Amino acid sequence: MTRFADAHNDLLHEVAHRAHEPNPFGRHWLGKMRDGHVALTVCAVACGLEQLPEGGLRVALHQCGAFHRALRENPADLVWARGAGDLAEAEREGRIALVLSMEGVEPFGYSAALLEPFIALGVRMVGLTWNRRNPFADGLQEHDSDGGLSRLGRTLVDALVERHIAIDLAHASPRTVDQVLARAACGHLLVSHAGCRSVYDTSRNLSDAQLTAIAAAGGLIGVMPHPVTLGIGDGGATLDKAVDHLDHARRVVGVDRLAIGADFTRQLVRSGGLHIPPDIIMPEGMAPDAAVEGLEGPHHFPYLADRMQARGWSRAECDAVLHDNLRAFLDGVLDHHEPSCRPSPAGHR
């Protein structure tokens, strides 16, 4: 049975939005993850345009609180993956490992020093920006400026490398990507969720040159099966289009450099937890709650594995892309951090 590891899920938007409900993670996400054989999920902290700049830190802390509440309310099913051995513990005990990440460092304001409290909260992966420019770096929406890392951003990148925090290049401008690759060659680098620009031409996707450079730096590419990266023309966003991107990425960089970053947003939008920003990069005519047909949430992950195998991917290749590569990458990050040192839930084996 194929297990699944997801490099990017924005579920904290919804779980925080439903803070008034009993156990919102358990009620709205846990069952779907179990049904989809999910073993590992990276949960992103992110702020919407309407919450910035003054509300960024408050929103980020609210989402961190939702993450920790989910762990507290579902101890028999979840493991907080923050240090060495935590992923192995989750696998051994049949629980789902959750890793905390940041999608954009807008909550830091103008202070790279705020990295430390977020590391203490469990953040082990940091994306510098979400499409836009912030005090640290340019996002890919700033395509006319050819901007990259600021002086403050260079300080932050150095701190991320020193503290063994993974650097996520999703949403970063091409120049930001190039500068991080040059500056953080010894760091833990990935793109958590993107597609292939040679398959569908949008700035959210990566060129073959970028794919090659990231892989050459030892980085991982999380292929994103979402209408934003697949497009909605020619029959809509389908599983076959998702596999088209995986096929292309395999030809360019090989199976060992690939993972999945699903970015499931339909449920988030419909719950009211996620508001689509006016400057989002998306195909013209795409509905705010659009999803890939047959891949609307984590419970549908097995359909992706089935489609990959139907298209000629071996079971070993599917296992590598859908779980093993991200697991190995995150083990390499977490091995530099202290283990959680907590007992298993009472009665859990």
FIVEXDREN-495992 format. One record per residue (C-alpha): residue number from 1; residue in one letter; x, y, z. Coordinates in pm, whole numbers, plus 50000, padded with zeros to 5 digits. Layout:
{site NUM, a, {X, Y, Z}}
...
END
This chain:
{site 1, m, {50000, 50000, 50000}}
{site 2, t, {50141, 50336, 49895}}
{site 3, r, {50168, 50595, 50172}}
{site 4, f, {50154, 50964, 50099}}
{site 5, a, {50360, 51262, 50213}}
{site 6, d, {50234, 51608, 50123}}
{site 7, a, {50486, 51894, 50110}}
{site 8, h, {50221, 52167, 50132}}
{site 9, n, {49877, 52188, 50293}}
{site 10, d, {49710, 52514, 50396}}
{site 11, l, {49466, 52342, 50631}}
{site 12, l, {49565, 52573, 50919}}
{site 13, h, {49356, 52845, 50753}}
{site 14, e, {49044, 52637, 50810}}
{site 15, v, {49139, 52489, 51146}}
{site 16, a, {49210, 52838, 51283}}
{site 17, h, {48889, 52971, 51126}}
{site 18, r, {48694, 52698, 51307}}
{site 19, a, {48858, 52767, 51644}}
{site 20, h, {48513, 52796, 51805}}
{site 21, e, {48432, 52434, 51713}}
{site 22, p, {48530, 52121, 51908}}
{site 23, n, {48837, 51950, 51757}}
{site 24, p, {48818, 52108, 51411}}
{site 25, f, {49118, 51916, 51278}}
{site 26, g, {48976, 51585, 51392}}
{site 27, r, {48633, 51660, 51250}}
{site 28, h, {48733, 51805, 50913}}
{site 29, w, {49075, 51666, 50816}}
{site 30, l, {49182, 51360, 51012}}
{site 31, g, {48936, 51118, 50854}}
{site 32, k, {49027, 51228, 50503}}
{site 33, m, {49396, 51185, 50577}}
{site 34, r, {49336, 50838, 50714}}
{site 35, d, {49122, 50744, 50413}}
{site 36, g, {49400, 50866, 50184}}
{site 37, h, {49679, 50677, 50367}}
{site 38, v, {49858, 51001, 50449}}
{site 39, a, {50170, 50946, 50660}}
{site 40, l, {50317, 51298, 50660}}
{site 41, t, {50184, 51648, 50596}}
{site 42, v, {50360, 51983, 50600}}
{site 43, c, {50118, 52242, 50742}}
{site 44, a, {50185, 52598, 50629}}
{site 45, v, {50134, 52917, 50826}}
{site 46, a, {50032, 53192, 50584}}
{site 47, c, {49870, 53536, 50595}}
{site 48, g, {49623, 53680, 50348}}
{site 49, l, {49657, 54019, 50183}}
{site 50, e, {49373, 54160, 50390}}
{site 51, q, {49562, 54073, 50712}}
{site 52, l, {49886, 54251, 50622}}
{site 53, p, {50086, 54424, 50744}}
{site 54, e, {49950, 54493, 51091}}
{site 55, g, {49775, 54159, 51141}}
{site 56, g, {50045, 53929, 51009}}
{site 57, l, {50202, 53827, 51338}}
{site 58, r, {49865, 53779, 51508}}
{site 59, v, {49734, 53559, 51226}}
{site 60, a, {50054, 53353, 51218}}
{site 61, l, {50040, 53290, 51593}}
{site 62, h, {49671, 53201, 51565}}
{site 63, q, {49755, 52938, 51303}}
{site 64, c, {50046, 52806, 51511}}
{site 65, g, {49801, 52774, 51798}}
{site 66, a, {49562, 52579, 51574}}
{site 67, f, {49849, 52345, 51480}}
{site 68, h, {49933, 52275, 51843}}
{site 69, r, {49567, 52235, 51935}}
{site 70, a, {49530, 51969, 51663}}
{site 71, l, {49822, 51777, 51813}}
{site 72, r, {49682, 51807, 52164}}
{site 73, e, {49331, 51695, 52071}}
{site 74, n, {49437, 51400, 51851}}
{site 75, p, {49735, 51238, 52030}}
{site 76, a, {49652, 50885, 51918}}
{site 77, d, {49663, 50988, 51553}}
{site 78, l, {49924, 51264, 51522}}
{site 79, v, {50294, 51317, 51590}}
{site 80, w, {50454, 51660, 51608}}
{site 81, a, {50753, 51616, 51378}}
{site 82, r, {51007, 51869, 51502}}
{site 83, g, {51324, 51670, 51578}}
{site 84, a, {51534, 51363, 51516}}
{site 85, g, {51339, 51037, 51520}}
{site 86, d, {50992, 51193, 51512}}
{site 87, l, {50910, 51072, 51161}}
{site 88, a, {51027, 50722, 51249}}
{site 89, e, {50810, 50730, 51560}}
{site 90, a, {50506, 50827, 51356}}
{site 91, e, {50569, 50544, 51111}}
{site 92, r, {50632, 50291, 51386}}
{site 93, e, {50310, 50378, 51567}}
{site 94, g, {50088, 50427, 51263}}
{site 95, r, {50032, 50796, 51333}}
{site 96, i, {50042, 51092, 51094}}
{site 97, a, {50344, 51321, 51121}}
{site 98, l, {50275, 51695, 51101}}
{site 99, v, {50554, 51941, 51018}}
{site 100, l, {50503, 52314, 51068}}
{site 101, s, {50615, 52552, 50793}}
{site 102, m, {50578, 52917, 50693}}
{site 103, e, {50458, 53030, 50351}}
{site 104, g, {50602, 53379, 50347}}
{site 105, v, {50780, 53562, 50628}}
{site 106, e, {50556, 53867, 50633}}
{site 107, p, {50480, 53798, 51004}}
{site 108, f, {50846, 53881, 51080}}
{site 109, g, {50787, 54243, 50981}}
{site 110, y, {51136, 54389, 50944}}
{site 111, s, {51311, 54159, 51193}}
{site 112, a, {51494, 53840, 51098}}
{site 113, a, {51528, 53780, 51474}}
{site 114, l, {51165, 53664, 51483}}
{site 115, l, {51282, 53342, 51321}}
{site 116, e, {51388, 53213, 51664}}
{site 117, p, {51046, 53217, 51836}}
{site 118, f, {50891, 53050, 51533}}
{site 119, i, {51157, 52779, 51546}}
{site 120, a, {51063, 52732, 51911}}
{site 121, l, {50701, 52690, 51802}}
{site 122, g, {50814, 52408, 51574}}
{site 123, v, {50867, 52569, 51233}}
{site 124, r, {51112, 52360, 51032}}
{site 125, m, {51052, 52495, 50680}}
{site 126, v, {51032, 52859, 50568}}
{site 127, g, {50924, 53010, 50238}}
{site 128, l, {51051, 53364, 50194}}
{site 129, t, {50750, 53512, 50019}}
{site 130, w, {50410, 53450, 49863}}
{site 131, n, {50423, 53595, 49509}}
{site 132, r, {50460, 53955, 49631}}
{site 133, r, {50754, 54165, 49744}}
{site 134, n, {50819, 54182, 50118}}
{site 135, p, {51110, 54326, 50321}}
{site 136, f, {51310, 54006, 50267}}
{site 137, a, {51264, 53905, 49904}}
{site 138, d, {51070, 53948, 49583}}
{site 139, g, {50800, 53703, 49487}}
{site 140, l, {50732, 53588, 49134}}
{site 141, q, {50451, 53840, 49091}}
{site 142, e, {50720, 54111, 49072}}
{site 143, h, {50823, 53992, 48728}}
{site 144, d, {50900, 54342, 48595}}
{site 145, s, {51151, 54441, 48862}}
{site 146, d, {51397, 54150, 48844}}
{site 147, g, {51430, 54181, 49221}}
{site 148, g, {51565, 53917, 49456}}
{site 149, l, {51690, 53904, 49813}}
{site 150, s, {51717, 54225, 50011}}
{site 151, r, {51997, 54283, 50260}}
{site 152, l, {51755, 54168, 50530}}
{site 153, g, {51670, 53863, 50321}}
{site 154, r, {52034, 53764, 50293}}
{site 155, t, {52060, 53782, 50672}}
{site 156, l, {51755, 53558, 50705}}
{site 157, v, {51881, 53304, 50452}}
{site 158, d, {52210, 53279, 50640}}
{site 159, a, {52019, 53222, 50965}}
{site 160, l, {51801, 52952, 50805}}
{site 161, v, {52110, 52767, 50685}}
{site 162, e, {52280, 52799, 51024}}
{site 163, r, {51970, 52674, 51210}}
{site 164, h, {51906, 52388, 50965}}
{site 165, i, {51563, 52511, 50861}}
{site 166, a, {51451, 52407, 50513}}
{site 167, i, {51419, 52695, 50265}}
{site 168, d, {51111, 52675, 50044}}
{site 169, l, {51146, 52853, 49709}}
{site 170, a, {50781, 52822, 49605}}
{site 171, h, {50636, 53162, 49504}}
{site 172, a, {50984, 53321, 49487}}
{site 173, s, {51092, 53536, 49193}}
{site 174, p, {51346, 53385, 48951}}
{site 175, r, {51617, 53616, 49085}}
{site 176, t, {51531, 53523, 49444}}
{site 177, v, {51560, 53156, 49349}}
{site 178, d, {51898, 53210, 49184}}
{site 179, q, {52034, 53411, 49477}}
{site 180, v, {51920, 53159, 49737}}
{site 181, l, {52071, 52873, 49537}}
{site 182, a, {52402, 53061, 49524}}
{site 183, r, {52399, 53167, 49889}}
{site 184, a, {52257, 52854, 50054}}
{site 185, a, {52426, 52577, 49861}}
{site 186, c, {52485, 52384, 50184}}
{site 187, g, {52128, 52436, 50308}}
{site 188, h, {51813, 52227, 50284}}
{site 189, l, {51638, 52355, 49970}}
{site 190, l, {51308, 52267, 49808}}
{site 191, v, {51015, 52401, 49614}}
{site 192, s, {50720, 52266, 49808}}
{site 193, h, {50452, 52316, 49542}}
{site 194, a, {50487, 52418, 49177}}
{site 195, g, {50450, 52277, 48828}}
{site 196, c, {50653, 52259, 48508}}
{site 197, r, {50648, 52565, 48285}}
{site 198, s, {50727, 52358, 47977}}
{site 199, v, {50395, 52178, 48027}}
{site 200, y, {50181, 52478, 48126}}
{site 201, d, {50319, 52829, 48086}}
{site 202, t, {50246, 53027, 48401}}
{site 203, s, {50480, 53212, 48632}}
{site 204, r, {50377, 52977, 48916}}
{site 205, n, {50558, 52698, 48736}}
{site 206, l, {50931, 52631, 48707}}
{site 207, s, {51139, 52641, 48391}}
{site 208, d, {51352, 52341, 48301}}
{site 209, a, {51659, 52547, 48392}}
{site 210, q, {51516, 52611, 48740}}
{site 211, l, {51423, 52246, 48785}}
{site 212, t, {51776, 52145, 48691}}
{site 213, a, {51942, 52404, 48917}}
{site 214, i, {51732, 52310, 49220}}
{site 215, a, {51799, 51941, 49167}}
{site 216, a, {52172, 52006, 49118}}
{site 217, a, {52176, 52180, 49457}}
{site 218, g, {52033, 51866, 49616}}
{site 219, g, {51690, 52023, 49636}}
{site 220, l, {51349, 51865, 49610}}
{site 221, i, {51063, 51968, 49380}}
{site 222, g, {50709, 51921, 49504}}
{site 223, v, {50489, 51888, 49195}}
{site 224, m, {50157, 52065, 49256}}
{site 225, p, {49842, 51901, 49114}}
{site 226, h, {49616, 52209, 49118}}
{site 227, p, {49428, 52407, 48851}}
{site 228, v, {49663, 52702, 48913}}
{site 229, t, {49959, 52499, 48784}}
{site 230, l, {49775, 52266, 48543}}
{site 231, g, {49542, 52515, 48374}}
{site 232, i, {49171, 52471, 48313}}
{site 233, g, {49160, 52457, 47932}}
{site 234, d, {49146, 52146, 47713}}
{site 235, g, {48915, 51947, 47935}}
{site 236, g, {48993, 52111, 48268}}
{site 237, a, {49236, 52020, 48543}}
{site 238, t, {49262, 51641, 48544}}
{site 239, l, {49472, 51368, 48699}}
{site 240, d, {49626, 51305, 48358}}
{site 241, k, {49747, 51666, 48343}}
{site 242, a, {49901, 51622, 48686}}
{site 243, v, {50084, 51314, 48562}}
{site 244, d, {50197, 51510, 48255}}
{site 245, h, {50387, 51742, 48491}}
{site 246, l, {50530, 51449, 48684}}
{site 247, d, {50637, 51282, 48359}}
{site 248, h, {50814, 51596, 48244}}
{site 249, a, {50985, 51658, 48577}}
{site 250, r, {51104, 51297, 48583}}
{site 251, r, {51262, 51342, 48240}}
{site 252, v, {51437, 51662, 48348}}
{site 253, v, {51562, 51580, 48700}}
{site 254, g, {51484, 51215, 48771}}
{site 255, v, {51254, 51043, 49018}}
{site 256, d, {51475, 51099, 49323}}
{site 257, r, {51429, 51479, 49316}}
{site 258, l, {51047, 51474, 49307}}
{site 259, a, {50770, 51490, 49566}}
{site 260, i, {50408, 51607, 49585}}
{site 261, g, {50284, 51939, 49723}}
{site 262, a, {49909, 51912, 49677}}
{site 263, d, {49788, 52252, 49803}}
{site 264, f, {49429, 52137, 49852}}
{site 265, t, {49223, 52457, 49861}}
{site 266, r, {48865, 52363, 49771}}
{site 267, q, {48763, 52273, 50126}}
{site 268, l, {48939, 52580, 50266}}
{site 269, v, {48755, 52819, 50036}}
{site 270, r, {48417, 52656, 50091}}
{site 271, s, {48463, 52664, 50469}}
{site 272, g, {48532, 53038, 50463}}
{site 273, g, {48879, 52982, 50607}}
{site 274, l, {49064, 53091, 50293}}
{site 275, h, {48986, 53404, 50093}}
{site 276, i, {49132, 53417, 49744}}
{site 277, p, {49343, 53736, 49718}}
{site 278, p, {49276, 53972, 49428}}
{site 279, d, {49631, 53943, 49295}}
{site 280, i, {49652, 53564, 49290}}
{site 281, i, {49808, 53406, 48982}}
{site 282, m, {49537, 53182, 48837}}
{site 283, p, {49394, 53092, 48496}}
{site 284, e, {49130, 53330, 48366}}
{site 285, g, {48786, 53195, 48449}}
{site 286, m, {48903, 52959, 48724}}
{site 287, a, {48653, 52927, 49009}}
{site 288, p, {48790, 53017, 49354}}
{site 289, d, {48714, 52666, 49480}}
{site 290, a, {48851, 52486, 49175}}
{site 291, a, {49022, 52150, 49222}}
{site 292, v, {49166, 51873, 49010}}
{site 293, e, {48892, 51633, 48909}}
{site 294, g, {48938, 51324, 49125}}
{site 295, l, {49193, 51491, 49355}}
{site 296, e, {48989, 51726, 49572}}
{site 297, g, {49147, 51639, 49906}}
{site 298, p, {49388, 51401, 50081}}
{site 299, h, {49130, 51120, 50072}}
{site 300, h, {49180, 51110, 49693}}
{site 301, f, {49557, 51058, 49698}}
{site 302, p, {49526, 50688, 49603}}
{site 303, y, {49362, 50792, 49275}}
{site 304, l, {49679, 50980, 49185}}
{site 305, a, {49891, 50671, 49253}}
{site 306, d, {49655, 50461, 49042}}
{site 307, r, {49677, 50708, 48754}}
{site 308, m, {50055, 50722, 48772}}
{site 309, q, {50079, 50344, 48755}}
{site 310, a, {49832, 50336, 48466}}
{site 311, r, {50063, 50578, 48285}}
{site 312, g, {50365, 50352, 48329}}
{site 313, w, {50514, 50455, 48663}}
{site 314, s, {50645, 50160, 48862}}
{site 315, r, {50531, 50097, 49219}}
{site 316, a, {50880, 50189, 49342}}
{site 317, e, {50874, 50518, 49150}}
{site 318, c, {50529, 50602, 49289}}
{site 319, d, {50643, 50527, 49643}}
{site 320, a, {50948, 50749, 49598}}
{site 321, v, {50760, 51051, 49465}}
{site 322, l, {50448, 51017, 49678}}
{site 323, h, {50624, 50954, 50010}}
{site 324, d, {50982, 50840, 50038}}
{site 325, n, {51167, 51138, 49888}}
{site 326, l, {50997, 51396, 50109}}
{site 327, r, {51037, 51172, 50412}}
{site 328, a, {51412, 51142, 50347}}
{site 329, f, {51446, 51517, 50287}}
{site 330, l, {51270, 51604, 50612}}
{site 331, d, {51468, 51343, 50804}}
{site 332, g, {51776, 51531, 50686}}
{site 333, v, {51633, 51852, 50832}}
{site 334, l, {51494, 51712, 51156}}
{site 335, d, {51808, 51516, 51237}}
{site 336, h, {51968, 51851, 51327}}
{site 337, h, {51700, 51925, 51589}}
{site 338, e, {51642, 51778, 51932}}
{site 339, p, {51391, 51491, 51944}}
{site 340, s, {51056, 51560, 52100}}
{site 341, c, {51121, 51318, 52390}}
{site 342, r, {50758, 51258, 52474}}
{site 343, p, {50581, 50935, 52568}}
{site 344, s, {50334, 50772, 52334}}
{site 345, p, {49967, 50837, 52407}}
{site 346, a, {49828, 50619, 52684}}
{site 347, g, {49710, 50290, 52550}}
{site 348, h, {49848, 50355, 52201}}
{site 349, r, {50070, 50099, 52038}}
END
